[in-house]
Amino acid sequence: MTTPNHATDGRTVGPEPRPAIIAELLDVGAVAGLLRCSRRHVYRLSDAGRLPRPIKLGQLVRWRRASLNEWLAAGCPPVRSVRGGAR
């Protein structure tokens, strides 16, 4: 954790502390690294319902670290069925 520096006039200077929630949300690159696969494969797993549902923040797609850890500990089971699949 970084400690803020104080300027001579009393202002706090230095980097803004990052909220803890940001560290708990993983982008596709971090998920790919965690699973040791490509970014495209992460999207395929997600689209097929085989990965925990991501959080969508506008155009950003993020996964909860805790959800992924639970999913991995459970042996990576499918988490939902996808409608309109192949017949």
Secondary structure, DSSP 4 states (H G I P E B T S, - for coil): -PPPEE-TTS-EESPPPPPHHHHHEE-HHHHHHHHTS-HHHHHHHHHTT-SPPPEEETTEEEEEHHHHHHHHHTT----S--TT---
